[in-house]
Amino acid sequence: MLLAHIVQRAADCAYGDFLADRFFEPLGMTSTFAGGGGSRSLVATGHDQGKPVPSFELDVVNMGAG
């Protein structure tokens, strides 16, 4: 998380936006993101013993801890 905060300050943008701008978009990873899934329809659903379970909050990843 500390590194994510350093990146945010140095780049003057959110960590998830930094990842999108510097890594995901240049590499053509158009469906990859960091942060909340929001209204995205193609986010995988977790399962436990064959039953769907809610996913953990993806905003944790946006803080550099995922």
A tleap script that builds the chain and sets N, CA, C and O, in Angstrom:
source leaprc.protein.ff14SB
mol = sequence {
  NMET LEU LEU ALA HIE ILE VAL GLN ARG ALA
  ALA ASP CYS ALA TYR GLY ASP PHE LEU ALA
  ASP ARG PHE PHE GLU PRO LEU GLY MET THR
  SER THR PHE ALA GLY GLY GLY GLY SER ARG
  SER LEU VAL ALA THR GLY HIE ASP GLN GLY
  LYS PRO VAL PRO SER PHE GLU LEU ASP VAL
  VAL ASN MET GLY ALA CGLY
}
set mol.1.N position { 0.817 -1.187 0.000 }
set mol.1.CA position { 0.000 0.000 0.000 }
set mol.1.C position { 0.865 1.257 0.000 }
set mol.1.O position { 0.510 2.266 -0.609 }
set mol.2.N position { 1.989 1.187 0.680 }
set mol.2.CA position { 2.874 2.350 0.722 }
set mol.2.C position { 3.360 2.716 -0.679 }
set mol.2.O position { 3.385 3.891 -1.043 }
set mol.3.N position { 3.742 1.720 -1.456 }
set mol.3.CA position { 4.197 1.983 -2.820 }
set mol.3.C position { 3.077 2.615 -3.654 }
set mol.3.O position { 3.333 3.518 -4.451 }
set mol.4.N position { 1.844 2.147 -3.474 }
set mol.4.CA position { 0.712 2.735 -4.209 }
set mol.4.C position { 0.551 4.211 -3.852 }
set mol.4.O position { 0.293 5.037 -4.728 }
set mol.5.N position { 0.701 4.544 -2.574 }
set mol.5.CA position { 0.597 5.951 -2.162 }
set mol.5.C position { 1.729 6.785 -2.757 }
set mol.5.O position { 1.517 7.932 -3.151 }
set mol.6.N position { 2.914 6.219 -2.822 }
set mol.6.CA position { 4.044 6.938 -3.428 }
set mol.6.C position { 3.769 7.175 -4.910 }
set mol.6.O position { 4.004 8.270 -5.423 }
set mol.7.N position { 3.272 6.150 -5.593 }
set mol.7.CA position { 2.944 6.287 -7.018 }
set mol.7.C position { 1.882 7.362 -7.213 }
set mol.7.O position { 1.998 8.196 -8.110 }
set mol.8.N position { 0.845 7.344 -6.371 }
set mol.8.CA position { -0.229 8.338 -6.492 }
set mol.8.C position { 0.305 9.755 -6.345 }
set mol.8.O position { -0.075 10.650 -7.099 }
set mol.9.N position { 1.168 9.952 -5.394 }
set mol.9.CA position { 1.721 11.300 -5.187 }
set mol.9.C position { 2.645 11.707 -6.326 }
set mol.9.O position { 2.576 12.835 -6.812 }
set mol.10.N position { 3.503 10.798 -6.750 }
set mol.10.CA position { 4.461 11.120 -7.817 }
set mol.10.C position { 3.754 11.350 -9.149 }
set mol.10.O position { 4.144 12.236 -9.909 }
set mol.11.N position { 2.717 10.560 -9.441 }
set mol.11.CA position { 2.013 10.669 -10.717 }
set mol.11.C position { 0.860 11.662 -10.655 }
set mol.11.O position { 0.309 12.037 -11.690 }
set mol.12.N position { 0.492 12.089 -9.459 }
set mol.12.CA position { -0.622 13.015 -9.238 }
set mol.12.C position { -1.928 12.481 -9.847 }
set mol.12.O position { -2.683 13.211 -10.488 }
set mol.13.N position { -2.164 11.180 -9.621 }
set mol.13.CA position { -3.419 10.569 -10.048 }
set mol.13.C position { -3.667 9.329 -9.191 }
set mol.13.O position { -2.770 8.852 -8.495 }
set mol.14.N position { -4.876 8.822 -9.251 }
set mol.14.CA position { -5.220 7.621 -8.495 }
set mol.14.C position { -4.402 6.427 -8.988 }
set mol.14.O position { -4.053 6.344 -10.165 }
set mol.15.N position { -4.105 5.518 -8.085 }
set mol.15.CA position { -3.295 4.344 -8.415 }
set mol.15.C position { -3.927 3.533 -9.543 }
set mol.15.O position { -3.222 3.112 -10.460 }
set mol.16.N position { -5.236 3.306 -9.496 }
set mol.16.CA position { -5.916 2.558 -10.546 }
set mol.16.C position { -5.806 3.245 -11.895 }
set mol.16.O position { -5.642 2.580 -12.919 }
set mol.17.N position { -5.896 4.582 -11.908 }
set mol.17.CA position { -5.749 5.334 -13.156 }
set mol.17.C position { -4.325 5.226 -13.680 }
set mol.17.O position { -4.109 5.119 -14.887 }
set mol.18.N position { -3.355 5.253 -12.775 }
set mol.18.CA position { -1.955 5.098 -13.170 }
set mol.18.C position { -1.738 3.748 -13.851 }
set mol.18.O position { -1.103 3.668 -14.903 }
set mol.19.N position { -2.270 2.694 -13.244 }
set mol.19.CA position { -2.123 1.359 -13.827 }
set mol.19.C position { -2.768 1.296 -15.209 }
set mol.19.O position { -2.201 0.729 -16.143 }
set mol.20.N position { -3.961 1.886 -15.330 }
set mol.20.CA position { -4.660 1.871 -16.619 }
set mol.20.C position { -3.870 2.622 -17.683 }
set mol.20.O position { -3.694 2.130 -18.798 }
set mol.21.N position { -3.396 3.817 -17.336 }
set mol.21.CA position { -2.698 4.666 -18.306 }
set mol.21.C position { -1.329 4.132 -18.700 }
set mol.21.O position { -0.931 4.234 -19.861 }
set mol.22.N position { -0.610 3.566 -17.742 }
set mol.22.CA position { 0.774 3.156 -17.992 }
set mol.22.C position { 0.950 1.697 -18.348 }
set mol.22.O position { 1.947 1.332 -18.972 }
set mol.23.N position { -0.001 0.850 -17.964 }
set mol.23.CA position { 0.163 -0.584 -18.203 }
set mol.23.C position { -0.958 -1.185 -19.033 }
set mol.23.O position { -0.716 -1.704 -20.123 }
set mol.24.N position { -2.182 -1.118 -18.528 }
set mol.24.CA position { -3.280 -1.843 -19.164 }
set mol.24.C position { -3.565 -1.356 -20.587 }
set mol.24.O position { -3.626 -2.164 -21.514 }
set mol.25.N position { -3.738 -0.056 -20.768 }
set mol.25.CA position { -4.050 0.467 -22.101 }
set mol.25.C position { -2.909 0.256 -23.101 }
set mol.25.O position { -3.163 -0.216 -24.209 }
set mol.26.N position { -1.641 0.592 -22.744 }
set mol.26.CA position { -0.556 0.370 -23.710 }
set mol.26.C position { -0.387 -1.101 -24.109 }
set mol.26.O position { 0.055 -1.398 -25.219 }
set mol.27.N position { -0.738 -2.013 -23.208 }
set mol.27.CA position { -0.600 -3.442 -23.498 }
set mol.27.C position { -1.845 -4.033 -24.150 }
set mol.27.O position { -1.902 -5.235 -24.408 }
set mol.28.N position { -2.847 -3.184 -24.418 }
set mol.28.CA position { -4.070 -3.659 -25.056 }
set mol.28.C position { -4.961 -4.474 -24.142 }
set mol.28.O position { -5.795 -5.246 -24.615 }
set mol.29.N position { -4.797 -4.312 -22.845 }
set mol.29.CA position { -5.581 -5.064 -21.858 }
set mol.29.C position { -6.873 -4.296 -21.572 }
set mol.29.O position { -7.041 -3.736 -20.489 }
set mol.30.N position { -7.777 -4.273 -22.541 }
set mol.30.CA position { -8.948 -3.411 -22.492 }
set mol.30.C position { -9.991 -3.836 -21.456 }
set mol.30.O position { -10.834 -3.024 -21.075 }
set mol.31.N position { -9.955 -5.065 -20.999 }
set mol.31.CA position { -10.919 -5.532 -20.002 }
set mol.31.C position { -10.319 -5.617 -18.609 }
set mol.31.O position { -10.992 -6.051 -17.674 }
set mol.32.N position { -9.073 -5.212 -18.454 }
set mol.32.CA position { -8.385 -5.285 -17.172 }
set mol.32.C position { -8.527 -3.958 -16.447 }
set mol.32.O position { -8.455 -2.898 -17.069 }
set mol.33.N position { -8.729 -4.011 -15.136 }
set mol.33.CA position { -8.886 -2.795 -14.353 }
set mol.33.C position { -8.467 -3.044 -12.909 }
set mol.33.O position { -8.362 -4.188 -12.468 }
set mol.34.N position { -8.234 -1.975 -12.194 }
set mol.34.CA position { -7.979 -2.045 -10.755 }
set mol.34.C position { -9.017 -1.158 -10.098 }
set mol.34.O position { -9.265 -0.046 -10.564 }
set mol.35.N position { -9.619 -1.626 -9.034 }
set mol.35.CA position { -10.649 -0.858 -8.354 }
set mol.35.C position { -11.984 -1.552 -8.431 }
set mol.35.O position { -12.065 -2.729 -8.781 }
set mol.36.N position { -13.028 -0.827 -8.105 }
set mol.36.CA position { -14.372 -1.387 -8.089 }
set mol.36.C position { -14.845 -1.796 -9.479 }
set mol.36.O position { -14.539 -1.127 -10.466 }
set mol.37.N position { -15.587 -2.891 -9.553 }
set mol.37.CA position { -16.108 -3.377 -10.819 }
set mol.37.C position { -17.223 -2.512 -11.378 }
set mol.37.O position { -17.489 -2.524 -12.580 }
set mol.38.N position { -17.883 -1.748 -10.484 }
set mol.38.CA position { -18.945 -0.855 -10.927 }
set mol.38.C position { -20.005 -1.579 -11.732 }
set mol.38.O position { -20.521 -2.609 -11.299 }
set mol.39.N position { -20.329 -1.055 -12.884 }
set mol.39.CA position { -21.389 -1.632 -13.720 }
set mol.39.C position { -20.847 -2.598 -14.764 }
set mol.39.O position { -21.567 -2.961 -15.694 }
set mol.40.N position { -19.595 -3.021 -14.629 }
set mol.40.CA position { -19.023 -3.952 -15.604 }
set mol.40.C position { -19.773 -5.281 -15.530 }
set mol.40.O position { -19.964 -5.845 -14.452 }
set mol.41.N position { -20.187 -5.760 -16.682 }
set mol.41.CA position { -20.983 -6.990 -16.709 }
set mol.41.C position { -20.125 -8.245 -16.824 }
set mol.41.O position { -20.622 -9.345 -16.585 }
set mol.42.N position { -18.862 -8.109 -17.182 }
set mol.42.CA position { -18.029 -9.286 -17.433 }
set mol.42.C position { -17.054 -9.588 -16.300 }
set mol.42.O position { -16.009 -10.194 -16.538 }
set mol.43.N position { -17.370 -9.179 -15.079 }
set mol.43.CA position { -16.516 -9.474 -13.936 }
set mol.43.C position { -16.898 -10.853 -13.402 }
set mol.43.O position { -18.073 -11.131 -13.163 }
set mol.44.N position { -15.910 -11.703 -13.220 }
set mol.44.CA position { -16.156 -13.076 -12.767 }
set mol.44.C position { -16.790 -13.095 -11.378 }
set mol.44.O position { -16.509 -12.239 -10.540 }
set mol.45.N position { -17.634 -14.070 -11.157 }
set mol.45.CA position { -18.276 -14.273 -9.866 }
set mol.45.C position { -17.562 -15.407 -9.149 }
set mol.45.O position { -17.310 -16.454 -9.744 }
set mol.46.N position { -17.237 -15.210 -7.888 }
set mol.46.CA position { -16.615 -16.271 -7.106 }
set mol.46.C position { -17.623 -17.348 -6.740 }
set mol.46.O position { -18.826 -17.090 -6.696 }
set mol.47.N position { -17.141 -18.539 -6.482 }
set mol.47.CA position { -18.001 -19.658 -6.093 }
set mol.47.C position { -17.369 -20.398 -4.923 }
set mol.47.O position { -16.146 -20.481 -4.811 }
set mol.48.N position { -18.210 -20.929 -4.062 }
set mol.48.CA position { -17.766 -21.761 -2.949 }
set mol.48.C position { -18.697 -22.961 -2.901 }
set mol.48.O position { -19.900 -22.805 -2.690 }
set mol.49.N position { -18.163 -24.134 -3.091 }
set mol.49.CA position { -18.932 -25.378 -3.119 }
set mol.49.C position { -20.085 -25.285 -4.108 }
set mol.49.O position { -21.198 -25.725 -3.823 }
set mol.50.N position { -19.805 -24.704 -5.278 }
set mol.50.CA position { -20.788 -24.641 -6.342 }
set mol.50.C position { -21.795 -23.514 -6.248 }
set mol.50.O position { -22.650 -23.376 -7.124 }
set mol.51.N position { -21.710 -22.693 -5.187 }
set mol.51.CA position { -22.668 -21.594 -5.028 }
set mol.51.C position { -21.954 -20.260 -5.207 }
set mol.51.O position { -20.844 -20.081 -4.705 }
set mol.52.N position { -22.581 -19.317 -5.922 }
set mol.52.CA position { -21.959 -18.003 -6.100 }
set mol.52.C position { -21.809 -17.278 -4.769 }
set mol.52.O position { -22.688 -17.350 -3.910 }
set mol.53.N position { -20.712 -16.592 -4.608 }
set mol.53.CA position { -20.475 -15.791 -3.398 }
set mol.53.C position { -20.076 -14.378 -3.825 }
set mol.53.O position { -19.475 -14.191 -4.883 }
set mol.54.N position { -20.414 -13.387 -2.998 }
set mol.54.CA position { -20.032 -12.024 -3.365 }
set mol.54.C position { -18.520 -11.867 -3.366 }
set mol.54.O position { -17.817 -12.484 -2.566 }
set mol.55.N position { -18.039 -11.048 -4.258 }
set mol.55.CA position { -16.605 -10.829 -4.354 }
set mol.55.C position { -16.152 -9.863 -3.267 }
set mol.55.O position { -16.955 -9.081 -2.757 }
set mol.56.N position { -14.874 -9.911 -2.908 }
set mol.56.CA position { -14.345 -8.935 -1.964 }
set mol.56.C position { -14.334 -7.579 -2.642 }
set mol.56.O position { -14.375 -7.500 -3.870 }
set mol.57.N position { -14.280 -6.533 -1.876 }
set mol.57.CA position { -14.315 -5.176 -2.433 }
set mol.57.C position { -13.068 -4.928 -3.262 }
set mol.57.O position { -11.960 -4.920 -2.727 }
set mol.58.N position { -13.232 -4.729 -4.542 }
set mol.58.CA position { -12.094 -4.555 -5.442 }
set mol.58.C position { -11.359 -3.235 -5.248 }
set mol.58.O position { -10.267 -3.053 -5.787 }
set mol.59.N position { -11.939 -2.315 -4.488 }
set mol.59.CA position { -11.239 -1.050 -4.234 }
set mol.59.C position { -9.960 -1.278 -3.436 }
set mol.59.O position { -9.072 -0.425 -3.442 }
set mol.60.N position { -9.854 -2.414 -2.748 }
set mol.60.CA position { -8.612 -2.735 -2.037 }
set mol.60.C position { -7.462 -2.822 -3.028 }
set mol.60.O position { -6.348 -2.388 -2.732 }
set mol.61.N position { -7.730 -3.385 -4.208 }
set mol.61.CA position { -6.705 -3.491 -5.232 }
set mol.61.C position { -6.278 -2.100 -5.690 }
set mol.61.O position { -5.105 -1.867 -5.981 }
set mol.62.N position { -7.223 -1.192 -5.749 }
set mol.62.CA position { -6.937 0.170 -6.181 }
set mol.62.C position { -6.031 0.895 -5.185 }
set mol.62.O position { -5.471 1.943 -5.507 }
set mol.63.N position { -5.886 0.342 -3.977 }
set mol.63.CA position { -4.998 0.924 -2.976 }
set mol.63.C position { -3.642 0.240 -2.990 }
set mol.63.O position { -2.788 0.562 -2.165 }
set mol.64.N position { -3.423 -0.688 -3.899 }
set mol.64.CA position { -2.145 -1.362 -3.999 }
set mol.64.C position { -2.005 -2.571 -3.089 }
set mol.64.O position { -0.889 -3.011 -2.814 }
set mol.65.N position { -3.109 -3.108 -2.625 }
set mol.65.CA position { -3.051 -4.248 -1.702 }
set mol.65.C position { -3.892 -5.403 -2.218 }
set mol.65.O position { -4.768 -5.898 -1.509 }
set mol.66.N position { -3.639 -5.828 -3.423 }
set mol.66.CA position { -4.484 -6.883 -3.942 }
set mol.66.C position { -3.709 -7.983 -4.609 }
set mol.66.O position { -4.300 -8.947 -5.096 }
savepdb mol mol.pdb
quit
